[in-house]
Amino acid sequence: MRKAIVIEDFVWEKYKKASFNSNQASSKALEVPKGYLAVYVGENMKRFVIPISYLNQTSFQELLSQAEEEFGYDHPMGGLTIPCSEETFLDLTSCFN
């Protein structure tokens, strides 16, 4: 259960930082429907809006752990950055549906 709390804290910190940086981006760019979150993936930092239910998936939690190790909590991108290719991300998340 502790791991889930840490992941929630990680996502919340990223959300707060993205909200704080909202003055630098248009409000439409940051709009995310309730129950979803935005993540940035791959070399081009492609933005994906994913359901928060993905946070319960073990394989997604592993990606979040890798993101924490690679970027820490203070990443210059300002959003939640996932350290894998777009193709890998799409393959992984397609298994969740």
C-alpha positions, 0 to 999 in steps of 0.5 A, a space after each residue: 500500500 505504501 508504494 501506491 501512496 508514493 505514486 500518488 504523491 509523485 503524480 500530485 507533485 507533477 500535477 501541482 508543478 504543471 498547474 503552476 506552469 500553466 501561465 506559460 502555456 495556453 489553458 487549452 494545452 493543459 486541459 485534461 478531463 477528470 479521471 485522466 492525467 497527461 504524460 510525456 513520452 519518447 524523445 519528442 516528448 509526445 503528450 498522451 492523456 491517460 486514465 488514472 486507472 493506469 496507475 494501478 497497473 504494475 507495469 505502469 508503476 514500474 515506469 513511474 519508478 524508472 521516471 523517478 530514478 531518471 528525472 527525480 521530482 524536479 524535471 525541467 519538462 514540468 510534466 510527468 515524463 515517462 522514460 521509454 519510446 512512444 512505441 513501447 508506451 503504446 504497446 504497454 498501454 494497449 494491454 490495459 484496455 
